[in-house]
Amino acid sequence: MEVVGVRVEMPSNQPIILLKEIDGERFLPIWVGANEASAIAFAQQGLQPPRPLTHDLMRDVIEGFDATLTAVHLTELRDGIFYANLVIRDSSAVSRSISARPSDAVALALRMHSNILAAEELLNEAGVQMPSEDGQENQEVERFRAFLDEINPEDFAS
């Protein structure tokens, strides 16, 4: 999956992250909190705050233990809540799966340049298909990308 970006959904004023299949046409919208939206937007824009944010700290701790975030797995949607796992490999090549909120997992994956994967069952259940027409992206995706060009992480401050 690739992170298309973060958007504030109206009229609820609720931030969402929009993910897209790399080799497909399905999108996965996940509603997130304002802090997580800011963290994701910071990472996408390559902004470094003067002091580490929580996800920067998580990255530093993982790297400090000579471990690697090999992937983030978005696993399921249960009772309206998305679930994810961090797959972390330590220096002895032992991998562990740690439960995480998808928003935190995505924010960390962006900082660590890790793969973001989604279960096929999750995409079948919650994915939204927006097919392209004649090689052009769907108009909604174009509007979303234009919106992303105009926002700043500060727009998500509460």
HUKANOR-V472912 format. One record per pair of residues at least 24 apart in sequence whose C-alpha atoms are under 10 Angstrom apart, sorted by sequence separation. I is the first residue (numbers start at 0). J is the second residue. D is the distance in whole Angstrom. If there is no record, write none. Layout:
# HUKANOR-V472912
i: <I | I>
j: <J | J>
d: <D | D>
This chain:
# HUKANOR-V472912
i: <2 | 3 | 4 | 5 | 6 | 7 | 16 | 65 | 66 | 72 | 74 | 0 | 1 | 2 | 3 | 5 | 6 | 64 | 65 | 66 | 67 | 69 | 71 | 0 | 1 | 5 | 7 | 61 | 64 | 65 | 66 | 68 | 70 | 71 | 72 | 73 | 0 | 61 | 62 | 66 | 67 | 68 | 71 | 72 | 73 | 74 | 86 | 61 | 66 | 68 | 71 | 73 | 85 | 86 | 7 | 72 | 5 | 6 | 71 | 85 | 5 | 73 | 4 | 5 | 71 | 72 | 73 | 83 | 84 | 71 | 72 | 83 | 5 | 6 | 70 | 71 | 83 | 4 | 5 | 70 | 83 | 4 | 68 | 71 | 2 | 71 | 5 | 70 | 4 | 68 | 69 | 82 | 3 | 68 | 81 | 2 | 70 | 69 | 70 | 71 | 72 | 73 | 74 | 75 | 68 | 69 | 70 | 71 | 72 | 73 | 74 | 75 | 67 | 68 | 69 | 70 | 71 | 72 | 73 | 74 | 75 | 76 | 77 | 81 | 68 | 69 | 70 | 71 | 72 | 73 | 74 | 75 | 76 | 57 | 67 | 68 | 69 | 70 | 71 | 72 | 73 | 74 | 75 | 76 | 79 | 74 | 75 | 58 | 73 | 74 | 76 | 54 | 58 | 62 | 73 | 75 | 76 | 30 | 31 | 53 | 54 | 57 | 58 | 61 | 75 | 29 | 30 | 54 | 55 | 56 | 59 | 29 | 54 | 55 | 58 | 59 | 53 | 54 | 57 | 58 | 53 | 54 | 57 | 54 | 55 | 54 | 55 | 54 | 39 | 42 | 43 | 38 | 39 | 42 | 45 | 35 | 38 | 39 | 41 | 42 | 45 | 35 | 36 | 39 | 40 | 42 | 43 | 35 | 36 | 38 | 39 | 42 | 43 | 34 | 35 | 38 | 39 | 41 | 42 | 31 | 34 | 35 | 37 | 38 | 39 | 40 | 41 | 42 | 31 | 32 | 35 | 36 | 39 | 0 | 30 | 31 | 32 | 35 | 38 | 39 | 0 | 29 | 30 | 31 | 38 | 0 | 29 | 16 | 16 | 15 | 18 | 16 | 27 | 27 | 20 | 21 | 27 | 20 | 26 | 27 | 29 | 18 | 20 | 25 | 27 | 28 | 29 | 19 | 25 | 27 | 28 | 18 | 26 | 27 | 28 | 25 | 26 | 27 | 25 | 26 | 27 | 20 | 24 | 25 | 26 | 2 | 19 | 24 | 25 | 26 | 1 | 2 | 24 | 25 | 26 | 23 | 24 | 25 | 20 | 23 | 24 | 46 | 2 | 19 | 23 | 24 | 40 | 44 | 1 | 18 | 19 | 20 | 44 | 19 | 43 | 19 | 40 | 41 | 42 | 40 | 41 | 24 | 40 | 41 | 1 | 2 | 24 | 39 | 40 | 0 | 1 | 26 | 37 | 38 | 40 | 0 | 1 | 37 | 40 | 0 | 36 | 37 | 0 | 36 | 37 | 38 | 34 | 36 | 37 | 33 | 36 | 37 | 33 | 35 | 36 | 33 | 34 | 33 | 34 | 17 | 32 | 33 | 34 | 33 | 32 | 17 | 3 | 6 | 5 | 6 | 4 | 5 | 7 | 3 | 4 | 6 | 3 | 5 | 6 | 14 | 4 | 5 | 13 | 4 | 12 | 3 | 4 | 6 | 5 | 5 | 7 | 6 | 7 | 6 | 5>
j: <26 | 27 | 28 | 29 | 30 | 31 | 40 | 89 | 90 | 96 | 98 | 25 | 26 | 27 | 28 | 30 | 31 | 89 | 90 | 91 | 92 | 94 | 96 | 26 | 27 | 31 | 33 | 87 | 90 | 91 | 92 | 94 | 96 | 97 | 98 | 99 | 27 | 88 | 89 | 93 | 94 | 95 | 98 | 99 | 100 | 101 | 113 | 89 | 94 | 96 | 99 | 101 | 113 | 114 | 36 | 101 | 35 | 36 | 101 | 115 | 36 | 104 | 36 | 37 | 103 | 104 | 105 | 115 | 116 | 104 | 105 | 116 | 39 | 40 | 104 | 105 | 117 | 39 | 40 | 105 | 118 | 40 | 104 | 107 | 39 | 108 | 43 | 108 | 43 | 107 | 108 | 121 | 43 | 108 | 121 | 43 | 111 | 111 | 112 | 113 | 114 | 115 | 116 | 117 | 111 | 112 | 113 | 114 | 115 | 116 | 117 | 118 | 111 | 112 | 113 | 114 | 115 | 116 | 117 | 118 | 119 | 120 | 121 | 125 | 113 | 114 | 115 | 116 | 117 | 118 | 119 | 120 | 121 | 103 | 113 | 114 | 115 | 116 | 117 | 118 | 119 | 120 | 121 | 122 | 125 | 121 | 122 | 106 | 121 | 122 | 124 | 103 | 107 | 111 | 122 | 124 | 125 | 80 | 81 | 103 | 104 | 107 | 108 | 111 | 125 | 80 | 81 | 105 | 106 | 107 | 110 | 81 | 106 | 107 | 110 | 111 | 106 | 107 | 110 | 111 | 107 | 108 | 111 | 109 | 110 | 110 | 111 | 111 | 102 | 105 | 106 | 102 | 103 | 106 | 109 | 100 | 103 | 104 | 106 | 107 | 110 | 101 | 102 | 105 | 106 | 108 | 109 | 102 | 103 | 105 | 106 | 109 | 110 | 102 | 103 | 106 | 107 | 109 | 110 | 100 | 103 | 104 | 106 | 107 | 108 | 109 | 110 | 111 | 101 | 102 | 105 | 106 | 109 | 71 | 101 | 102 | 103 | 106 | 109 | 110 | 72 | 101 | 102 | 103 | 110 | 73 | 102 | 101 | 102 | 102 | 105 | 105 | 117 | 121 | 115 | 116 | 122 | 116 | 122 | 123 | 125 | 115 | 117 | 122 | 124 | 125 | 126 | 117 | 123 | 125 | 126 | 117 | 125 | 126 | 127 | 125 | 126 | 127 | 126 | 127 | 128 | 122 | 126 | 127 | 128 | 105 | 122 | 127 | 128 | 129 | 105 | 106 | 128 | 129 | 130 | 128 | 129 | 130 | 126 | 129 | 130 | 152 | 109 | 126 | 130 | 131 | 147 | 151 | 109 | 126 | 127 | 128 | 152 | 128 | 152 | 129 | 150 | 151 | 152 | 151 | 152 | 136 | 152 | 153 | 114 | 115 | 137 | 152 | 153 | 114 | 115 | 140 | 151 | 152 | 154 | 115 | 116 | 152 | 155 | 116 | 152 | 153 | 117 | 153 | 154 | 155 | 152 | 154 | 155 | 152 | 155 | 156 | 153 | 155 | 156 | 154 | 155 | 155 | 156 | 140 | 155 | 156 | 157 | 157 | 157 | 143 | 140 | 143 | 143 | 144 | 143 | 144 | 146 | 143 | 144 | 146 | 144 | 146 | 147 | 155 | 146 | 147 | 155 | 147 | 155 | 147 | 148 | 150 | 150 | 152 | 154 | 154 | 155 | 155 | 155>
d: <10 | 10 | 10 | 10 | 9 | 10 | 9 | 6 | 6 | 9 | 10 | 10 | 9 | 9 | 10 | 10 | 10 | 8 | 6 | 9 | 9 | 9 | 9 | 9 | 10 | 9 | 9 | 8 | 8 | 9 | 9 | 9 | 10 | 10 | 9 | 9 | 9 | 9 | 9 | 9 | 9 | 10 | 10 | 10 | 9 | 9 | 10 | 9 | 9 | 10 | 9 | 7 | 10 | 10 | 9 | 8 | 10 | 8 | 8 | 10 | 6 | 9 | 9 | 8 | 10 | 8 | 9 | 10 | 10 | 6 | 9 | 9 | 7 | 9 | 9 | 7 | 9 | 8 | 7 | 10 | 10 | 7 | 10 | 9 | 9 | 7 | 9 | 7 | 8 | 9 | 9 | 10 | 9 | 7 | 9 | 9 | 10 | 9 | 9 | 7 | 8 | 8 | 8 | 8 | 7 | 9 | 5 | 6 | 6 | 6 | 6 | 7 | 8 | 9 | 6 | 5 | 5 | 5 | 5 | 5 | 9 | 9 | 10 | 10 | 6 | 7 | 6 | 6 | 6 | 6 | 9 | 7 | 7 | 10 | 9 | 9 | 9 | 7 | 8 | 7 | 10 | 8 | 5 | 10 | 10 | 6 | 9 | 10 | 8 | 9 | 8 | 7 | 7 | 9 | 9 | 9 | 8 | 9 | 10 | 9 | 9 | 7 | 9 | 10 | 9 | 9 | 9 | 10 | 9 | 10 | 10 | 8 | 7 | 8 | 7 | 10 | 10 | 6 | 10 | 7 | 9 | 9 | 10 | 10 | 7 | 8 | 9 | 10 | 8 | 10 | 9 | 9 | 9 | 7 | 10 | 10 | 9 | 10 | 9 | 9 | 9 | 10 | 8 | 7 | 9 | 9 | 7 | 6 | 9 | 9 | 5 | 6 | 9 | 10 | 7 | 6 | 8 | 10 | 6 | 9 | 10 | 10 | 9 | 9 | 10 | 10 | 9 | 10 | 8 | 8 | 9 | 8 | 7 | 10 | 10 | 6 | 10 | 7 | 10 | 9 | 10 | 8 | 8 | 9 | 10 | 10 | 8 | 10 | 8 | 9 | 10 | 9 | 9 | 9 | 10 | 10 | 7 | 9 | 8 | 10 | 9 | 9 | 9 | 7 | 10 | 8 | 10 | 10 | 9 | 7 | 8 | 10 | 9 | 5 | 8 | 9 | 5 | 6 | 6 | 5 | 9 | 9 | 9 | 5 | 6 | 8 | 10 | 8 | 4 | 7 | 10 | 10 | 6 | 6 | 10 | 9 | 6 | 8 | 9 | 10 | 6 | 9 | 9 | 9 | 9 | 8 | 9 | 9 | 10 | 9 | 9 | 10 | 9 | 10 | 10 | 10 | 9 | 8 | 10 | 7 | 6 | 10 | 6 | 9 | 9 | 9 | 10 | 8 | 9 | 8 | 7 | 10 | 8 | 8 | 10 | 5 | 9 | 5 | 9 | 6 | 8 | 7 | 7 | 10 | 8 | 10 | 9 | 10 | 6 | 10 | 7 | 7 | 10 | 9 | 9 | 9 | 7 | 5 | 7 | 10 | 9 | 6 | 8 | 7 | 10 | 9 | 9 | 7 | 9 | 9 | 8 | 9 | 10 | 8 | 8 | 8 | 7 | 9 | 7 | 8 | 9 | 7 | 9 | 7 | 10 | 9 | 10 | 9 | 9 | 9 | 9 | 10 | 8 | 9 | 10>
